[in-house]
Amino acid sequence: MGILEDSLDKAAAANFTRPIPQSAQAQMKFLVKQEKGSTMAVARLLGVSQRTVERYLKGQLKRPRRDLSARLVAEVRRRWQPRVRERAKKQAATTGGIVIETRARFGYTAAPGTTDDGRLRLITQALPPVYAARLFDAQAAGASEQQLRDIAAEGLQEIYFKDRGRRAHDLLVEFTDIDYIELDF
């Protein structure tokens, strides 16, 4: 996963109504339930043996290794409260929009006589629902990180740099060298 896709997932997770299970045993139980009771499927998902999954379910093992713990939390978070996640995305895509906070290098292609040197900028900007919908649709379709960046760059170009078409009509913005990005909806 890329930085923008991770930020989309974190923004959706911020809308959860209940915290994810904390213990390794509860997380394993949740994953087994999601996989229709198949410990073998969970073992393949996490890259461990079926017997290891069974031991966590029985409570014989309690503290997973650091790498297994990270995979376990990531898989649980990815599957946790899908209806809440979808409701938040639908609201952002139809009425609420999305807020992007980023520190990145923005390069420009503009009219002759203007500077086109890329600059590192800190921007916090609310984008309208149409850009949120495009980001969610692209993510669902399996778009690459660059395609997601292009959609975000287009939204920032139109809303932040061109001020909804009121200035800098020929400006084209490139969104590169992302230091960090956080999304909220």
Secondary structure, DSSP 8 states (H G I E B T S, - for coil): --HHHHHHHHHHHTT-SS----SHHHHHHHHHHHTTT-HHHHHHHHTS-HHHHHHHHHTS-----HHHHHHHHHHHHHHS-HHHHHHHHHHIIIII-EEEEEEEEEEEE-STTS----EEEEEEEEE-HHHHHHHHHHHHTT--HHHHHHHHHHHHIIIIISTTTTS-TT-EEEEEEEEEEEEE-
